[in-house]
Amino acid sequence: MVVVPPENYVGHLIMLTLRALYFEDLSVGMTERLAKTVASSDVVGFAEVTGDRNPIHLSEHFAAKTPFGTRIAHGLYTASLISAVLGTRLPGPGAIYISQTLNFRAPVKIGDTVDVSVSVAELMPEKFRARLACTCSVGGDIVLDGEAWVKVPSKEQGGRPLPRV
């Protein structure tokens, strides 16, 4: 599934439809994607929620004097888009993060559209865990990559409660 906002629809993520997969539903190579255009309000909101008020994210005047030349999104904001895929689509509600590695390759600027891809790279049936390859790119260039380990609910172990939204 690719969620791509309309042409002039900056900063708002169309809510991903929940899809709850069990461990038994997963296979190596399964992939989910989403696209999100970063708005100034997203970056300001992330700063408010986290307390990270680094002026490189919030002040155009300050950021203009940096090697980036303009404001950039928080790295963990970009990483949080991976979490959106994990918690809603692959594997979806009930999945529990075990770990996440992140390699920040390039900045994400206000107005950039971040394309997120999450793919099942490995399955560990004895523990109902999955290793997921995660990438975020802008204009075809990778800006962040890494991998996540998640524990996935299993039909064999009684499943999960159904989400109410």
PLY file of the C-alpha trace (Angstrom):
ply
format ascii 1.0
element vertex 165
property float x
property float y
property float z
element edge 164
property int vertex1
property int vertex2
end_header
0.00 0.00 0.00
1.33 3.43 -0.89
-0.29 6.43 0.73
0.60 9.47 -1.33
-0.97 12.82 -0.46
-2.52 14.86 -3.30
-0.22 17.31 -5.15
-0.68 20.39 -2.92
-1.49 18.51 0.27
1.59 19.32 2.36
2.11 18.08 5.91
-0.85 15.84 6.49
-0.61 12.08 6.53
-3.68 10.32 5.33
-4.46 7.89 8.14
-3.29 4.41 7.29
-5.97 1.76 7.40
-5.20 -0.72 10.17
-4.19 -4.17 8.99
-3.49 -6.73 11.68
-1.23 -9.55 10.57
-0.33 -12.56 12.65
3.15 -14.03 12.61
1.80 -16.88 10.49
0.68 -14.37 7.83
4.19 -12.98 7.31
6.65 -14.06 4.63
10.11 -12.84 3.73
9.85 -10.10 1.12
6.46 -8.70 2.20
6.64 -4.91 1.90
4.56 -1.91 2.92
5.14 1.70 1.90
3.88 5.17 2.69
4.73 8.67 1.55
4.59 11.79 3.72
5.32 15.37 2.74
6.94 17.17 5.68
5.36 20.50 6.67
6.75 23.15 8.98
3.86 22.41 11.35
5.00 18.76 11.58
8.48 19.83 12.66
7.17 22.41 15.13
4.72 19.84 16.55
7.47 17.25 16.92
9.60 19.83 18.77
6.68 20.58 21.10
6.03 16.91 21.85
9.69 15.95 22.38
11.15 19.16 23.78
13.88 19.11 21.11
13.98 22.80 20.24
17.29 22.74 18.38
17.14 25.88 16.20
18.29 23.96 13.12
14.74 22.58 13.10
12.85 25.74 14.09
14.75 28.87 13.01
15.24 29.65 9.34
17.71 32.40 10.31
19.86 29.97 12.33
19.56 27.12 9.82
20.60 29.36 6.91
24.07 29.58 8.48
24.50 25.79 8.69
25.83 23.47 5.97
22.19 22.55 5.18
21.25 26.16 4.39
17.69 25.72 5.61
15.62 24.10 8.37
15.64 20.32 8.54
13.27 17.83 10.15
14.32 15.99 13.30
15.94 12.66 12.44
13.63 10.87 14.82
10.62 12.48 13.16
11.66 10.74 9.94
12.23 7.51 11.89
8.75 7.81 13.43
7.29 7.32 9.96
8.74 3.79 10.08
6.87 3.29 13.35
3.65 4.35 11.60
4.05 1.49 9.12
4.99 -1.05 11.82
2.11 -0.14 14.10
-0.61 0.05 11.48
0.24 -2.14 8.46
3.28 -4.43 8.71
2.88 -6.26 10.96
0.24 -3.92 12.42
-1.63 -3.59 15.71
-0.24 -5.71 18.51
3.33 -5.79 17.18
5.88 -4.90 19.83
9.17 -3.16 19.03
12.19 -5.10 20.29
14.87 -2.90 18.69
15.53 -0.46 15.87
18.79 0.60 14.25
18.92 3.90 12.40
21.52 5.22 9.99
20.95 8.86 9.09
22.30 9.37 5.56
21.02 12.83 4.56
18.78 15.61 5.90
15.06 15.89 5.30
13.94 19.44 4.58
10.58 21.12 4.99
8.52 20.31 1.88
10.37 17.06 1.12
8.24 13.98 0.51
9.62 11.04 2.48
8.99 7.63 0.95
9.04 4.92 3.62
9.52 1.23 2.85
9.40 -1.62 5.36
10.11 -5.20 4.24
10.21 -8.52 6.07
13.86 -9.63 5.93
13.86 -12.59 8.35
11.42 -14.60 10.45
12.25 -16.27 13.77
9.35 -18.72 14.33
10.52 -20.03 17.71
10.08 -16.54 19.22
7.45 -15.11 16.85
9.84 -12.33 15.86
10.47 -10.62 12.55
13.44 -8.61 11.31
12.30 -5.76 9.08
14.46 -3.79 6.65
13.50 -0.11 6.83
14.34 2.72 4.45
13.27 6.32 4.05
14.12 8.16 0.86
13.58 11.57 -0.68
13.60 11.87 -4.45
15.07 8.39 -4.76
17.99 9.11 -2.39
18.11 7.19 0.89
18.00 9.57 3.85
17.63 6.93 6.58
17.95 3.17 6.73
18.13 0.48 9.36
16.36 -2.55 10.66
13.73 -3.29 13.26
13.05 -6.40 15.29
9.44 -6.85 16.35
7.51 -9.46 18.28
4.38 -10.35 16.34
1.16 -11.81 17.79
0.64 -15.43 16.83
-2.55 -17.34 16.15
-0.82 -20.30 17.79
-0.44 -18.33 21.03
-3.99 -17.01 21.16
-3.80 -14.02 18.86
-4.53 -10.48 20.06
-7.47 -8.39 21.11
-9.26 -6.75 18.21
-8.47 -3.02 17.92
-11.28 -0.51 18.44
-10.81 2.71 16.53
0 1
1 2
2 3
3 4
4 5
5 6
6 7
7 8
8 9
9 10
10 11
11 12
12 13
13 14
14 15
15 16
16 17
17 18
18 19
19 20
20 21
21 22
22 23
23 24
24 25
25 26
26 27
27 28
28 29
29 30
30 31
31 32
32 33
33 34
34 35
35 36
36 37
37 38
38 39
39 40
40 41
41 42
42 43
43 44
44 45
45 46
46 47
47 48
48 49
49 50
50 51
51 52
52 53
53 54
54 55
55 56
56 57
57 58
58 59
59 60
60 61
61 62
62 63
63 64
64 65
65 66
66 67
67 68
68 69
69 70
70 71
71 72
72 73
73 74
74 75
75 76
76 77
77 78
78 79
79 80
80 81
81 82
82 83
83 84
84 85
85 86
86 87
87 88
88 89
89 90
90 91
91 92
92 93
93 94
94 95
95 96
96 97
97 98
98 99
99 100
100 101
101 102
102 103
103 104
104 105
105 106
106 107
107 108
108 109
109 110
110 111
111 112
112 113
113 114
114 115
115 116
116 117
117 118
118 119
119 120
120 121
121 122
122 123
123 124
124 125
125 126
126 127
127 128
128 129
129 130
130 131
131 132
132 133
133 134
134 135
135 136
136 137
137 138
138 139
139 140
140 141
141 142
142 143
143 144
144 145
145 146
146 147
147 148
148 149
149 150
150 151
151 152
152 153
153 154
154 155
155 156
156 157
157 158
158 159
159 160
160 161
161 162
162 163
163 164
